[in-house]
Amino acid sequence: MLRHIEAFDLRLCRGLNRHLSLAGVREVFTIVSRLGDGIIWYLLIVVMPLLPGSPGPVAAVRMALTGMVATGLHAVLKFGLARERPFVTSPSIACGIAPLDRYSFPSGHTLHAVCFTTIAVESVPALAWLLVPFTILVMASRVVLGVHYPSDVVVGAVLGLALAVASSAIFGA
């Protein structure tokens, strides 16, 4: 069963990675991926208390603290499980961007994007129209650029959502 899942994961990764050769795809997804490195989230944490309808500094503090937990969890899993990136294990997958580190599981970009988007939209629902599509693009960029398998992205999303829900329970949001 696991072999079938891995084969499906690789086929899907190859299929999405093929789009890298289309005009403009590499450029767009590289920009999205680099913005997902953290700059958008740091900016959001700073701006959050200033937004109309925002619960003030509590949302920013919540995002910052949850982000630190997310970073720690991500590091423990990534380096503990040590799954090589798709472009390393499969010569048919092109690497569209230099990865930030060696391993791929789980996707830290996705984990943080889903976590921060969930917290931000829960705090200021009007942000959904901007953050949800951006988060979906970040998730897609990781596979299209050949640095993550789809399963890395799915697990990153589940972990990000779980952390956001836990932070909601802790902060009573």
C-alpha positions, -999 to 999 in steps of 0.1 A, spaced: 0 0 0 28 24 10 46 17 -23 14 26 -43 11 59 -23 48 67 -29 44 60 -67 13 82 -69 31 109 -50 60 108 -74 38 107 -105 18 137 -93 51 155 -85 64 149 -120 32 160 -136 31 193 -117 68 198 -121 65 196 -160 47 230 -159 80 245 -149 89 246 -186 59 268 -195 67 305 -201 65 325 -169 57 296 -146 92 294 -130 93 332 -125 58 334 -109 63 305 -86 98 316 -76 84 350 -66 55 333 -46 79 309 -30 104 336 -20 75 357 -5 65 326 14 100 323 29 87 346 56 85 382 44 47 382 39 42 366 73 65 390 92 49 419 75 14 405 84 24 402 121 36 438 122 5 451 103 -21 429 121 -27 452 151 -33 482 127 -60 465 106 -97 476 111 -116 450 130 -84 433 142 -83 420 178 -52 442 182 -18 430 193 -32 397 206 -35 384 170 1 394 162 14 379 194 -5 347 187 9 345 152 45 351 164 43 325 192 26 299 171 51 306 143 80 299 168 63 266 177 58 258 140 95 265 133 106 242 161 82 213 151 92 217 114 129 215 122 125 184 145 104 166 118 125 176 88 159 167 102 146 137 121 129 121 92 155 133 66 134 127 34 154 138 3 139 163 -20 122 150 -52 148 166 -76 175 146 -56 158 112 -58 143 115 -93 164 128 -122 131 135 -141 122 162 -117 137 196 -124 147 219 -95 133 253 -101 146 271 -70 175 266 -46 159 250 -15 166 266 19 178 233 34 184 197 24 153 178 33 117 180 21 93 165 47 72 183 57 69 215 37 77 244 61 65 269 36 31 252 36 30 247 73 36 284 80 13 296 52 -16 275 64 -10 283 101 -6 321 96 -35 323 71 -58 304 94 -50 327 124 -51 359 104 -84 350 87 -99 339 120 -89 373 135 -98 394 104 -121 375 80 -117 402 53 -81 390 48 -94 357 33 -97 370 -3 -60 378 -3 -44 352 20 -62 320 9 -52 323 -28 -17 332 -18 -14 302 5 -27 279 -23 -1 294 -46 27 288 -20 16 252 -17 15 246 -54 49 264 -59 67 239 -37 57 210 -59 59 228 -93 94 240 -84 105 204 -76 115 209 -40 86 190 -24 64 160 -30 27 166 -28 26 145 4 51 170 20 27 198 12 -4 179 25 13 170 58 26 206 61 -10 219 56 -24 195 82 3 205 107 -2 242 101 -40 239 105 -35 218 137 -12 244 152 -36 273 143 -65 254 159 -44 246 190 -34 283 193 -70 293 190 -79 270 219 -50 283 240 -57 320 233 -94 315 234 -99 331 200 
